[in-house]
């Protein structure tokens, strides 16, 4: 049997105490009792809204081969006959297991952070690098204090490329996460006013994102957006963290991995990129300049980890936008049809501008029109009124005449329009 972890290794890594007759090993790891599969270990994590120990019996009923529970909760597990590993703290045990997974792995590891584009870049890396070997990457946006160790703990020993998304909305969040991941390449997609209510400006956001450099392995690489106004700050932060090699991507003339030209079509786009001395023409199924910028970062990272860049290029060219991140739906209504562009996953000033530009570059059929439906951008704090009002200009420059808005913060945009 090809175990993800043998039980002996699981006990050693979590510093746990076995209770009952443990199986030889486990095939996977889950923290959700509803979706745990037969043969997997269930970690009974106590979250913000629920305590996994309350659902241990459901996990067992759904086929969990092993439960990882806390010593304090063990008396409440008395009627369960499924074998267990007992630990002082379940989340800490998951962190320890994630670190053990990283220690045993020979994978080339890439970590991605940034104010926007993290998940899209991570998914491009997953699909692109899959053409070159076994890839393990974060599920959805598993990029926080439980998502990162869970993703690490799930990484098979034979992984060739590991891709990890690392998020934050406060300072000091990235530092412990990147300390677990220890990437060979750290990508910062861009710095933009996301979670602005928790910071005093863009430089504070950049400083928080720059924590990713502290975990880069000796001899590793930082890959930075040369078009972003925080580039110089990030470059200095990478130098201060003693990152051995600092690279850049973007349309800037001095970018090492360069977006040379970009043309957008109705259903896709074409970009020309300078990568490692070659000029590559890449048709992209996913439209939008922001997607092209992420693609150049992906090709740069692929080059840095020694992957076949042309294979990666071919794999990402076919990628469709993710749900909530630009996916398109053709819908019919009485007397006609329309295209819905779903950008509903999240909103901040940078992602709003990217979505507006995408709508601008999408041409309706004769007699058709462009309609923007916009909701509040949250966590903007004292900057909320100004950043909402500032969306008026890109909407007007894009020639979008129909704007529907919802939410109290959007009143500032209504007044500006």
C-alpha positions in Angstrom: 0.0 0.0 0.0 1.2 3.5 -0.9 0.7 5.3 2.4 0.8 9.1 2.7 2.1 8.5 6.2 2.8 5.3 8.1 1.3 5.4 11.6 4.7 5.1 13.1 5.9 8.2 11.3 2.7 10.0 12.2 3.2 9.3 15.9 6.8 10.4 15.7 6.1 13.6 13.8 3.2 14.7 16.0 4.9 13.7 19.2 1.7 11.9 20.0 0.6 8.9 22.2 -1.1 6.0 20.3 -4.4 4.7 21.7 -5.9 1.5 20.3 -4.7 -0.7 17.5 -3.3 1.8 14.9 -3.5 0.9 11.2 -0.3 0.4 9.2 -0.7 3.9 7.7 -3.1 6.5 6.3 -4.0 7.5 2.8 -4.8 11.1 3.5 -5.5 13.9 6.0 -8.8 15.7 6.7 -10.0 18.4 9.1 -13.6 18.1 7.9 -15.8 15.3 9.3 -18.3 15.7 6.4 -15.8 14.9 3.7 -13.2 12.7 5.4 -12.6 9.6 3.2 -12.1 6.0 4.2 -8.5 5.4 5.2 -7.8 9.0 6.1 -6.7 10.5 9.4 -9.1 13.1 10.9 -7.4 16.0 12.8 -10.0 17.3 15.3 -9.0 21.0 15.1 -10.7 23.6 17.2 -11.6 26.4 14.9 -13.2 29.8 15.3 -16.8 28.5 14.9 -16.6 24.8 15.7 -14.5 22.2 17.6 -13.6 19.2 15.5 -13.8 17.0 18.6 -17.6 17.5 18.5 -17.6 15.8 15.1 -15.2 12.9 15.8 -18.0 10.3 15.8 -19.2 11.6 12.4 -15.6 11.4 11.1 -15.4 7.8 12.3 -18.7 6.9 10.7 -17.5 8.3 7.4 -14.5 6.0 7.4 -11.7 7.8 9.2 -9.0 5.2 10.0 -7.5 7.3 12.7 -8.3 10.3 14.9 -5.9 12.9 16.2 -7.4 14.4 19.3 -6.2 16.5 22.2 -5.4 15.0 25.6 -8.0 17.3 27.3 -10.8 16.0 25.1 -9.9 12.3 25.4 -12.4 11.5 28.2 -15.2 12.7 25.8 -14.0 10.2 23.2 -14.7 7.2 25.5 -17.3 5.5 23.4 -15.4 5.7 20.2 -13.5 2.5 19.2 -11.6 4.0 16.3 -7.8 4.2 17.0 -6.4 7.6 18.0 -3.2 9.5 18.4 -3.5 11.8 21.5 -1.6 15.1 21.5 -1.5 18.2 23.7 -2.8 20.5 20.9 -4.2 19.2 17.6 -3.3 22.3 15.5 0.2 22.2 16.8 0.4 18.5 15.9 -0.7 19.4 12.3 2.0 22.1 12.2 4.6 19.5 13.3 3.4 17.0 10.7 3.6 19.7 8.0 7.2 20.5 9.0 8.0 16.8 8.9 6.6 16.6 5.4 8.8 19.5 4.3 11.8 17.9 5.9 11.4 14.6 4.1 10.6 16.1 0.7 13.1 16.7 -2.1 10.5 18.8 -4.0 11.3 22.2 -5.5 9.0 24.5 -3.5 7.4 27.7 -4.7 5.5 30.1 -2.3 3.1 32.8 -3.6 1.9 35.8 -1.8 0.6 39.3 -2.9 -2.4 41.5 -2.6 -4.1 40.1 -5.7 -3.5 37.2 -8.0 -2.2 34.6 -5.5 -4.8 31.9 -6.2 -4.7 32.4 -10.0 -0.9 32.2 -10.0 -0.9 29.2 -7.8 -3.4 27.4 -10.1 -1.3 28.3 -13.1 1.8 26.8 -11.4 -0.2 23.7 -10.5 -1.3 23.1 -14.1 1.8 24.3 -15.8 4.3 22.3 -13.7 2.1 19.2 -13.9 3.5 18.8 -17.5 6.9 18.3 -15.9 6.3 16.1 -12.9 4.2 15.3 -9.8 2.9 18.6 -8.4 1.3 19.2 -4.9 -0.4 22.5 -4.4 -2.8 24.2 -2.0 -6.5 23.4 -2.4 -8.7 26.4 -3.1 -7.3 29.3 -1.0 -5.8 27.2 1.9 -3.3 30.0 2.8 -3.7 30.6 6.5 -2.6 29.2 9.9 -4.4 25.9 9.3 -4.5 25.8 5.5 -0.7 26.0 5.1 0.3 23.2 7.5 -2.6 21.0 6.2 -1.4 21.4 2.7 2.2 20.6 3.7 1.1 17.6 5.7 -0.8 16.3 2.6 2.3 16.5 0.4 3.4 13.0 -0.8 7.0 12.1 -0.4 7.6 11.7 -4.2 6.4 15.3 -5.0 8.6 17.0 -7.6 7.1 20.5 -7.3 5.3 22.0 -4.3 3.2 25.1 -4.7 1.9 27.0 -1.6 -0.3 30.1 -1.4 0.4 32.3 1.7 -2.0 34.9 2.7 -2.4 37.5 5.4 -4.5 40.5 6.6 -2.2 41.5 9.5 1.5 41.8 10.0 3.4 38.8 11.4 1.0 36.3 9.8 3.3 35.3 6.9 6.4 34.8 8.9 5.5 31.6 10.7 3.8 30.1 7.6 6.8 30.6 5.3 9.0 29.2 8.1 7.1 25.9 7.6 7.1 26.1 3.8 10.8 27.1 3.3 10.5 27.8 -0.4 13.2 27.7 -3.1 11.3 30.5 -4.9 9.1 33.2 -3.3 6.8 35.2 -5.6 5.2 38.5 -4.7 2.5 39.0 -7.3 1.8 42.7 -6.5 1.2 45.1 -3.6 -2.2 46.8 -3.6 -4.6 48.3 -1.1 -6.2 45.1 0.2 -7.0 44.8 3.9 -6.1 48.5 4.0 -8.1 49.1 7.2 -5.5 47.0 9.1 -2.5 49.0 7.8 -1.4 52.7 7.6 -0.6 52.5 3.9 0.9 50.5 1.1 4.4 50.4 2.6 3.1 48.6 5.7 1.3 46.1 3.4 4.5 45.6 1.5 6.5 45.1 4.7 4.0 42.4 5.8 4.2 40.6 2.4 8.0 40.9 2.6 8.0 38.5 5.5 7.9 35.7 2.9 11.6 36.4 2.1 12.6 35.3 5.7 11.7 31.7 4.9 13.5 31.3 1.5 16.1 28.5 1.7 19.8 29.4 1.3 20.6 29.8 -2.3 16.9 30.5 -3.1 15.1 33.1 -5.2 12.7 36.0 -4.8 10.6 36.9 -7.9 9.1 40.4 -7.7 6.7 42.6 -9.8 8.9 45.2 -11.4 5.9 47.3 -12.5 4.7 47.8 -8.9 5.6 51.0 -7.1 6.7 48.9 -4.1 9.3 47.1 -6.1 12.3 48.9 -4.7 11.1 48.4 -1.1 10.6 44.7 -1.7 14.0 44.3 -3.4 15.6 45.9 -0.3 13.6 43.7 2.0 14.7 40.6 0.1 18.3 41.8 0.3 17.9 42.3 4.1 16.6 38.8 4.4 19.7 37.6 2.6 17.8 36.0 -0.3 20.6 34.8 -2.6 19.0 35.7 -6.0 16.5 38.5 -6.7 14.6 38.5 -10.0 11.8 40.6 -11.5 8.9 40.1 -13.9 6.6 42.6 -15.7 6.4 45.0 -18.6 9.2 47.1 -17.2 12.1 47.3 -19.7 14.5 46.0 -17.0 12.3 43.1 -15.9 14.2 39.8 -16.2 11.0 37.9 -17.1 9.3 40.4 -19.4 5.8 40.9 -20.7 6.7 42.3 -24.1 3.3 42.7 -25.7 -0.3 41.8 -24.9 -3.4 41.8 -27.0 -6.9 41.0 -25.6 -9.7 39.3 -27.5 -13.3 38.5 -26.6 -12.7 35.1 -25.2 -9.0 35.1 -24.6 -5.7 36.9 -25.2 -2.2 36.5 -26.7 0.9 37.6 -24.9 4.5 37.7 -25.9 7.0 37.1 -23.1 10.8 37.2 -22.8 11.9 34.2 -20.8 15.5 33.1 -20.4 16.6 34.7 -23.7 13.6 33.4 -25.7 10.6 35.3 -26.9 7.5 33.1 -26.5 4.1 33.7 -28.1 1.4 32.4 -25.7 -2.3 32.2 -26.6 -4.3 32.3 -23.3 -7.8 31.0 -23.0 -8.3 33.2 -20.0 -8.6 36.9 -21.0 -7.3 39.9 -19.1 -3.9 41.7 -18.8 -3.7 40.8 -15.1 -3.8 37.1 -16.1 -1.0 37.7 -18.6 1.1 39.3 -15.9 0.6 36.3 -13.6 1.5 34.0 -16.5 4.9 35.7 -16.9 5.6 35.2 -13.2 4.6 31.6 -13.5 7.0 31.1 -16.5 9.8 32.8 -14.6 9.3 30.6 -11.5 9.2 27.5 -13.7 12.5 28.5 -15.2 14.0 29.1 -11.7 13.0 25.6 -10.5 14.4 23.9 -13.6 11.1 23.0 -15.3 10.7 22.8 -19.1 9.3 26.3 -19.8 7.8 25.4 -23.1 5.8 22.5 -21.6 4.6 24.8 -18.8 3.7 27.4 -21.4 1.6 25.0 -23.4 -0.2 23.7 -20.2 -1.2 27.2 -18.9 -2.3 28.4 -22.3 -5.4 26.2 -22.1 -6.4 27.3 -18.6 -9.9 28.6 -18.0 -10.5 31.2 -15.3 -11.4 29.9 -11.9 -14.9 30.2 -10.4 -15.3 33.7 -9.0 -12.1 34.9 -10.8 -13.3 35.8 -14.3 -15.1 32.7 -15.3 -17.7 33.4 -18.0 -21.2 32.1 -18.4 -23.4 32.5 -21.5 -27.0 32.9 -20.3 -30.3 33.4 -22.1 -33.2 35.6 -21.2 -36.5 36.6 -22.8 -35.6 38.0 -26.2 -31.9 37.5 -26.1 -28.8 36.4 -24.3 -25.9 37.8 -22.3 -22.4 36.9 -21.0 -21.9 37.0 -17.2 -18.3 37.5 -16.1 -18.0 36.2 -12.5 -15.4 38.2 -10.5 -17.3 37.6 -7.2 -14.6 35.9 -5.2 -13.2 39.0 -3.5 -12.8 42.7 -4.0 -10.2 45.4 -3.4 -9.2 48.4 -5.5 -6.7 46.5 -7.6 -9.0 43.6 -8.4 -11.9 46.0 -9.1 -9.8 47.8 -11.7 -8.7 44.6 -13.3 -12.4 43.5 -13.5 -13.4 46.8 -15.0 -10.6 46.6 -17.6 -11.8 43.0 -18.4 -15.3 44.4 -19.0 -13.9 47.2 -21.1 -12.0 44.8 -23.3 -15.1 42.6 -23.8 -17.0 43.7 -26.8 -20.8 43.3 -26.8 -22.7 42.3 -30.0 -24.4 44.9 -32.0 -26.9 46.7 -30.0 -25.5 45.3 -26.7 -24.0 47.1 -23.8 -21.7 46.6 -20.9 -23.1 46.5 -17.3 -21.0 46.6 -14.1 -22.5 45.2 -11.0 -20.4 46.1 -8.0 -20.6 45.4 -4.3 -18.7 46.8 -1.3 -14.9 46.4 -0.9 -14.5 45.4 2.7 -11.6 46.0 5.2 -10.8 49.4 3.8 -11.1 51.2 7.1 -10.7 55.0 7.1 -9.8 54.8 3.3 -13.2 53.3 2.4 -14.9 56.4 1.0 -11.9 57.5 -1.1 -11.1 54.1 -2.6 -14.8 53.5 -3.6 -15.1 57.0 -5.1 -11.9 56.5 -7.1 -13.6 53.6 -9.1 -15.6 56.3 -11.0 -12.7 57.2 -13.2 -11.9 53.7 -14.5 -15.6 53.1 -15.1 -15.9 56.3 -17.1 -12.7 55.7 -19.0 -13.9 52.2 -19.9 -17.1 53.6 -21.4 -19.3 51.6 -19.0 -22.7 53.5 -18.9 -24.7 51.0 -16.8 -23.4 50.6 -13.2 -25.4 48.8 -10.5 -24.1 49.0 -7.0 -25.0 47.5 -3.6 -23.8 48.1 -0.1 -23.4 51.1 2.2 -19.7 51.8 1.2 -20.6 51.9 -2.5 -22.6 55.1 -1.7 -19.3 57.0 -2.2 -19.1 55.6 -5.8 -22.7 56.5 -6.4 -22.0 60.1 -5.4 -18.8 60.3 -7.5 -20.7 59.0 -10.6 
